[in-house]
Each structure stands twice: as C-alpha cells, then as structure tokens.
C-alpha cells in the first residue's frame, strides 16, 4: 500500500499493470473498502499495459464515465491531473503487498492515510459473486465496444443456447500456479468432456465460443470439437507469455474486452482454470447454467461450469 496526494478527500484506488480481469476484480475489492470506510473510489487505471500513453486512463477507454458505482462516489482522472511514477514491485514484494491489501479490505477497518493505493494482487478480496454481478452490470462499455460485442454475438452465438469456453493457458506464464492444470497434458481433454456434457443437455449443434491466450490451445480444441467459433485476434508466439505482457498489448484491447463480455452472453460457461480472472466477470454477470450442468466448485483439475 502507498499514498497519493490530491484534493479529492479520503480515497482508495488499485494500481496494477496486469490483465483486464485482475484489474477489474481488484477494483471491486477497492470498492468494497470504499463502501466500508466511506471513501471515494479512484477509478485510476493509468500506467496500463493496454495503453500506449501511461497517462491514458484505461477505465474510460473501456467503460463510459460514471460518478457513483454501487452507491460509492467515484473520482476519475482528467488530462491535467498529476501522474505518479509507476514503480514495479519485485515478486516477493508483490506477494506481500497483495496479502496485506487483501487483509485490509477483508477486515473493512479504516486507516489514518487519506489516500490509499492497493498494490499487489487484491482480486481475491472482491466482494463476492452476487455483489460483483450487480456492480459489473452497472458498467456500460464505450459505444464502439458495445457495438462490437453485439455484432460478434449475432455472428458467433446467435439467438439460441450457446457454450462459452475460456481456457487460460498462460502461454509460458504462470499466474496463480495455473500451470498445474497443464502438467499432465489432459487439460484440453477435460474441457472437451465438459463441452460434450453441455451439448448432451443443450443440443449437439449448439455453438461453442472459445477464448484463449495460446494458438496451440485454439488449434487443438478446434480439431477435437466441431462447431468451435473464435474471434480473429493476434497471438504471441508459442511459449512467449501472456497476451497483456508484450509491447503490442494495446492493439489487443478491443479483442480482449469483446471476448470478456461476449462470454457473459453464453448459456453455459466452461472455465479452465476454474478461478481464472479473465472469465470471472462473465461468470458473475451471466444467468446461471442449467442446474444439471452448474459446477462452480469442481474437484481436482476439472474445469468449472457456470
């Protein structure tokens, strides 16, 4: 945690250079702290990997500006507001900072600092599925992104039932020890079994929308399951790491947002790994899967179904 100086009263914010899901869930954790302590929530997503200019606020690149969120007052930076230097954390400091930030949010007790900035991964301290769903539904995508979602929905999902699949492979990265799901080489097969189970209930021709970060995973699933549909997008070379951790990340922003929100329009959402942050917003926004398919807490290395 650190402090930032301005004249907006007592505030709290998250400062992360991470993927869209991480930042979004972490911001709802800050919202939770703001609600508990009567602070203003700073929606300051500057220094993002998804923008070419560090002074650009990613929040208003993706969402329409808001003044309150879930009853909490909001502050948005403008072009003239000071931009603090972004100081990266070591792996050890990131882990420690995230632990202490989560502890602060979960305790809900205020501290003397006027301006609190949560660093490290605070996404695990989000306010829970039901509250998250309401918060996320309040957000409105920027018009060009909302239009892109609707166009892709018509082209890829249609008006009937559909299956969404998010496979967060990491492509050489290992966040939250997700690689445990890939070590035995059976992750894609487990996802295929989940798709088949869903099609047994929804129908054999139900479209399957795949969102993934690795071209090898896309190609493998498309080869194993008929009717898989994807958004055309750029991938990093095999093993090169996550899509938000490269110089061309800004060019992938629109695709990432469209995929994230499009998954919320599916009937069943298959999440692999089950706790991947990218698929969490869709899982919280969408209506639950049919009861005989719903599986939010799978055993071992199985995917979750939402």
GIJONOR-V656348 format. One record per residue. N is the residue number from 1. BURIAL is 1 if it has 16 or more other C-alpha atoms within 10 Angstrom, else 0. Layout:
n->(N & N)
burial->(BURIAL & BURIAL)
This chain:
n->(1 & 2 & 3 & 4 & 5 & 6 & 7 & 8 & 9 & 10 & 11 & 12 & 13 & 14 & 15 & 16 & 17 & 18 & 19 & 20 & 21 & 22 & 23 & 24 & 25 & 26 & 27 & 28 & 29 & 30 & 31 & 32 & 33 & 34 & 35 & 36 & 37 & 38 & 39 & 40 & 41 & 42 & 43 & 44 & 45 & 46 & 47 & 48 & 49 & 50 & 51 & 52 & 53 & 54 & 55 & 56 & 57 & 58 & 59 & 60 & 61 & 62 & 63 & 64 & 65 & 66 & 67 & 68 & 69 & 70 & 71 & 72 & 73 & 74 & 75 & 76 & 77 & 78 & 79 & 80 & 81 & 82 & 83 & 84 & 85 & 86 & 87 & 88 & 89 & 90 & 91 & 92 & 93 & 94 & 95 & 96 & 97 & 98 & 99 & 100 & 101 & 102 & 103 & 104 & 105 & 106 & 107 & 108 & 109 & 110 & 111 & 112 & 113 & 114 & 115 & 116 & 117 & 118 & 119 & 120 & 121 & 122 & 123 & 124 & 125 & 126 & 127 & 128 & 129 & 130 & 131 & 132 & 133 & 134 & 135 & 136 & 137 & 138 & 139 & 140 & 141 & 142 & 143 & 144 & 145 & 146 & 147 & 148 & 149 & 150 & 151 & 152 & 153 & 154 & 155 & 156 & 157 & 158 & 159 & 160 & 161 & 162 & 163 & 164 & 165 & 166 & 167 & 168 & 169 & 170 & 171 & 172 & 173 & 174 & 175 & 176 & 177 & 178 & 179 & 180 & 181 & 182 & 183 & 184 & 185 & 186 & 187 & 188 & 189 & 190 & 191 & 192 & 193 & 194 & 195 & 196 & 197 & 198 & 199 & 200 & 201 & 202 & 203 & 204 & 205 & 206 & 207 & 208 & 209 & 210 & 211 & 212 & 213 & 214 & 215 & 216 & 217 & 218 & 219 & 220 & 221 & 222 & 223 & 224 & 225 & 226 & 227 & 228 & 229 & 230 & 231 & 232 & 233 & 234 & 235 & 236 & 237 & 238 & 239 & 240 & 241 & 242 & 243 & 244 & 245 & 246 & 247 & 248 & 249 & 250 & 251 & 252 & 253 & 254 & 255 & 256 & 257 & 258 & 259 & 260 & 261 & 262 & 263 & 264 & 265 & 266 & 267 & 268 & 269 & 270 & 271 & 272 & 273 & 274 & 275 & 276 & 277 & 278 & 279 & 280 & 281 & 282 & 283 & 284 & 285 & 286 & 287 & 288 & 289 & 290 & 291 & 292 & 293 & 294 & 295 & 296 & 297 & 298 & 299 & 300 & 301 & 302 & 303 & 304 & 305 & 306)
burial->(1 & 0 & 0 & 0 & 0 & 0 & 0 & 0 & 0 & 1 & 1 & 1 & 1 & 1 & 1 & 1 & 1 & 1 & 1 & 1 & 1 & 1 & 1 & 1 & 1 & 1 & 1 & 1 & 1 & 1 & 1 & 1 & 1 & 1 & 1 & 1 & 1 & 0 & 1 & 1 & 1 & 1 & 1 & 1 & 1 & 1 & 1 & 1 & 1 & 1 & 1 & 0 & 0 & 1 & 1 & 1 & 1 & 1 & 1 & 1 & 1 & 1 & 0 & 0 & 1 & 0 & 0 & 0 & 1 & 0 & 0 & 1 & 1 & 1 & 1 & 1 & 1 & 0 & 0 & 0 & 0 & 0 & 0 & 0 & 0 & 0 & 0 & 0 & 0 & 0 & 0 & 0 & 0 & 0 & 1 & 1 & 1 & 1 & 1 & 1 & 1 & 1 & 0 & 1 & 1 & 1 & 0 & 0 & 0 & 0 & 0 & 0 & 0 & 1 & 1 & 1 & 1 & 1 & 1 & 1 & 1 & 1 & 1 & 1 & 1 & 1 & 1 & 0 & 0 & 0 & 0 & 1 & 1 & 0 & 1 & 1 & 0 & 0 & 0 & 0 & 1 & 0 & 0 & 0 & 1 & 1 & 0 & 1 & 1 & 1 & 0 & 1 & 1 & 0 & 0 & 1 & 1 & 0 & 0 & 0 & 1 & 1 & 1 & 1 & 1 & 1 & 1 & 1 & 1 & 1 & 1 & 0 & 1 & 0 & 0 & 0 & 0 & 1 & 1 & 0 & 1 & 0 & 0 & 0 & 0 & 0 & 1 & 1 & 0 & 0 & 1 & 1 & 0 & 1 & 1 & 0 & 0 & 1 & 1 & 0 & 0 & 1 & 0 & 0 & 0 & 1 & 1 & 1 & 1 & 1 & 1 & 1 & 1 & 1 & 1 & 1 & 1 & 1 & 0 & 0 & 1 & 1 & 0 & 0 & 0 & 0 & 0 & 1 & 1 & 1 & 0 & 0 & 0 & 0 & 1 & 1 & 0 & 0 & 0 & 0 & 1 & 1 & 1 & 1 & 1 & 0 & 0 & 1 & 1 & 1 & 0 & 0 & 1 & 1 & 1 & 1 & 1 & 1 & 1 & 1 & 1 & 1 & 1 & 1 & 1 & 1 & 1 & 1 & 1 & 1 & 1 & 1 & 1 & 1 & 1 & 1 & 1 & 1 & 1 & 1 & 1 & 1 & 1 & 1 & 1 & 1 & 0 & 1 & 1 & 0 & 0 & 0 & 1 & 1 & 1 & 1 & 0 & 0 & 0 & 0 & 1 & 1 & 1 & 1 & 1 & 1)
